[in-house]
Amino acid sequence: MVRIILFVITNLSVMILFGSILSLLGFWSSTTLELIRMAGIFGFGGAIISLFLSKFAALSAVNGVIVNKASNDMESWLLKIINKQAHKLDIVAPQLAIYDSIDMNAFATGSRKNAALIAISSGLLKNMQQASIEAVIAHEMNHIASGDMITMTLIQGVVNTFVIFISRSLAKLICYWTSFMQDQDNEQFDTNNNQHGDVNSSLTYVIVSTCLEILFGMFASVIVFWFSRHREFYADAGSAKLVGCRNMISALQELKRSHESKTSNGIIATLYINSVKKNSLISDLFASHPSIDERIEALQHGTYFNKSSYFFK
């Protein structure tokens, strides 16, 4: 709850600040207030809807099957491990799903930590040692216990709101300036509310605001992915505390030896423990996960064991 209140207050404060700047510049109007409302609704609306549909969307994307009752020894062991770790983390045990894939992978999703789901690939279950599987489960359990799904949704909502509000505010200023310069030549500059409506509905405004949303959206994605990479470090550290650092490192080494995920499904690509990773400066900025080598090094040095922050914990 503290995390939610903090993000909402931050979001509102920044929008009010930009609104105040527009007011000082003489551009505050009822349309600006409507823009703030619209940016908040659309910015958070899409992120929240995605959060509540995340479990259904993820299962559909991988054709996962929920295991309500164990049908073999492996499923029985998995349910036992999940319940054991859930008890240690003081959360409700998430549902277990298994999906058919040659990739050694797993992910966690859900709208809240006490109604979550862990999905594990058949490739991981067939090719990974049990101690390493337990470490992978612990990694996903820490994502759930830390409320990472909600945190990432809030961050995405905040940046979406900023992108919409800032891009359209700047588009309005650019259109006003363009109109001013044109009307100066004709000595017909008019600043009444009717002209404001013309600017907002003009083709120039639509084109400029769309281009700015794309541009700022790319910068905003860098911020979101930066948070996502740090969450992976914390989940690794949390797993190490639950099952031992050596087991978590072994799990990562097994993932690396197999191959990094070749799955490029956009719906859940950022959820995988073993995500697609390309070695280039640009791709690193837009990567949802650090490289496995970076994660192993962080565990070996204990970098994330004792850190905490409202944004991360």
N, C-alpha and C positions, 0 to 999 in steps of 0.2 A: 504493500500500500504506500509506503514512503517513497518507493521508486516511482510509482505512478504519479503521485502528487508532485514530485520533483520535476518530472518531465513535462507535466501539464503546465506547471507554473513557469518553467523555462520557456516553453513554447509560446504561451500567452504574452510573457514579458517581451520577448524579442519582436513579436508581431505588433505589440503596442508601441515599442520603440520605433519601428519602421513607420507605423502609422503617424506617430508624432512628428517624425522627420518630414513626411509628406504634408502634414498640417502646417509646419513652419515654412515649407516651400510654397504654400498656397494651393496645394492639390488635395487637401482633405475634403471629402464630400461623402454623401450617403453611399456612393458607389465604392469608396474606399472601405467603408465599414462592411459592405456586402462582400467585398473581396476577401476581407479577413475571415468572415464567416465561411465563405465558400472554400477558401484554402484549408481551413481547419476541418471542415466536413469531408472534403475529397481527400485531403492529405492523410487523415487518420482512418477515414471510412474504408478505403481499399486495403490498408494494412490490417485493420481489425477483422474485416471479412475474410481475408486470407488466413488469419490466425485460426478462426473458428472452423474454417473448411480444411485446415492443414492435414488433419488426420485422414479424412476421406480422400483428399487429393493425393496425398503421398501413397496411400495403400493402392489407389486406383492406378497410379503411375507405374508401380512396380508389380502389380497383380499380387500383392501380399495377402496371405491367409492368416487370420487371427487364430491363435492357439488358445482356446478356452479350456480345453482339457487335454492333458498329455496323452499322446498315442504311441510314444516310444520312449526309450531311456533318455535320449538326448533332450527331448522336449521336457521331460520330467526334471532333468538336471537344470535346464535353463530356467524353468519356472521357480525352482528352488533357489537358484542364485539371485534371481530378480527379487524375490520376496525377502531374502536375507539382506540384500543391499538396501532395499527400500526401508526395512526396519532400522538399519543403521543410520540412514539419512533422514528418518522420521517423515517419510512421505507415503502416500498410498501406492502400492505396487502398480506400475504401469502394465498395460496389456502387452502381450508378446505377439509379434507377427513374424512369419518366415516367408521370404520370397525367393523365387528361383533365379539365380544369377551366377555366372562364373566369377564375377568380381568378389573379392573378399571385402565386404563392406557391411555397415550397419548405420542406423540413424535413429534419432528420437524426435518425436513431434507431439503436438497436442496443444489445446488452448489454455491449459493450466497444469500446474505440476501434479495435482492430484487426479488428473484425468488424462494421462499421457499414454504414449505408446512407444515401444522399442521394436524396431524391425531389423532382422538379421538375415543376411543373404545365405543361401545354401552353400555357396562357394566358401564363405568364411567358416561355416560349421564343418565342412568336409576337410579343409586344409589347415586349420589353425589348431594349435594345442589348447587343451582345456584351460590352462592357467592364463593363456593369452586371451581366450574368448571371455573369460571372467573379467579381465582388465578392460576389454572393449565394452562390455556391458556396464562396468563401473564408470567408464568415460561418459557413456550416454546417460547413465543415471545421474551423474553430476550436472549435466546440461539441464536435466529435468528439475533436480533439487534446487539449482541456482535460479530457476525461472528464466532461462535463457530465451525461450520462445517468446515470452512476454516482453523481455528487455529488447530483443531485436525488433519486435513489432512496434514498440514505442519509439525506438530510434528511427525506424523506417517512416513511421507516421510523422515525426518531427521534421525530418529532412524533406519528406514529400510536401509538407505544409510550407516550409521555407521556399522550396523550389517554385511552387505555384504562386505564392504571395510575392516573392521578390521578382520573379521573371515577369509577372503581369504588371507589377508596379513600375518596374523599369521600362517595360514596353509602353505603358501609359505616358511616362515622362518623355520617352523618345518621340512618341507620336505628338505630344503637346509641343515639343521643341520643333519638330518638323513643321507642324501646322503654324507655329509662331513665325518661323522664318519665311514660310510661304506668304503668310498674311502680312508680314512686315513689308514685303515687296508690293503688295496690293493695298496696303494701309487699311486692312479690314480685319485686323486681329480682334477676336471676340472670345471672352473667357466665361460666358454664361454656361449654365448646366446643360443646355441643349447641345452645345459643342462637345461637352464631355461625353455625352451619349454617342455623338457621331464618331469620336475618337475610339471609344470602346468597341464599336461595331464595324469599324473600318477594316478593309483588307490588310492594310499596313499593320494594324494592331495585332491581327490574328497571326500574320506571318512572323512578326518580331517576337511576340510572346511565345509562339511555338518553338522558334529557334532558341530562345533563351531557356525555355524549359528543358530542351534536349541538352544544351550546354551545361546548365546548372545541375541537371539530373546526373550527368556523368561525374561531376565533382562530388555530388552528394553520395553517389555510389562508393566512391573512394572512402568516405567516412564510414559508411555502413560496413564495408568489407574490413576496414581496420578494426572495428569493434568485433566483428566475427572472428578474425584471426586471433585476437586476444582471448576470446571465449574458448577457443580450442586449447590454448595453453593452460587456462584455468581448469578446464575439464580433464586434461591430462594429469595435472597436479592433483586434482581431487581423486582421480582413479588410483594414482600412486599411493595416496593416503589410505584408500580402502583396501587395496589388494597388494600393495608393495610396489616400490619404484621399479624394481627389477622386472616384475611381470608386465608393467605398462611399457617399459622400454622394449621388452621382448616382443610384445604385441605390435608395436610400431615397426620394429625390425622385420617381423614376418610380413607385415603389410608392404613394406618397401621391397622385400625380396620377391614377393609375388609380382606385383606391378601396381602402379598407382591406377586408380579407377579410370576406365575408359568410358564410363557412363557419362553422357552429357545431357541427361534429362534436366531441363531448366527448372522444373517444378521443385525438385528435391536435391539438385546438385550441391547446394550449399549446406545441406543437412548431413551428408555423408561424413563418416569419420575419415575416410580415405578419398579425398576429393581430387578432381582433375587439377594438375599443377604444371604450368609451363614456365620455363626459365627465361624470363625477360623482364626488364624493368617495368614496362607497361602492364604486363600480365600480373606481375607481383602486386601492383596497386589495386587490381581488380580481382584478386584471389580471395576466396572466402576462407581458405586454410593456409597456414604456414607450411613450408616444406617439412617432410618427415624428419629430415636431418636437423632442422631448427627445433623441432619439438623434442627430439631425443636430447639435443644439447641443453635445452631448457630444463629438462628433467634431471639430467646429470649434474647441473649446477644448482638445482633447487630454486630457480629464478622466481617461480610463481607460487611457491608454497606458502609464503607468509604475507603476500600482498593482499590488500582488500580495498574496495572502493564502492561507492553507491552505484557507479556505472557498471561495475563488473561483478559485484558479489550480491 
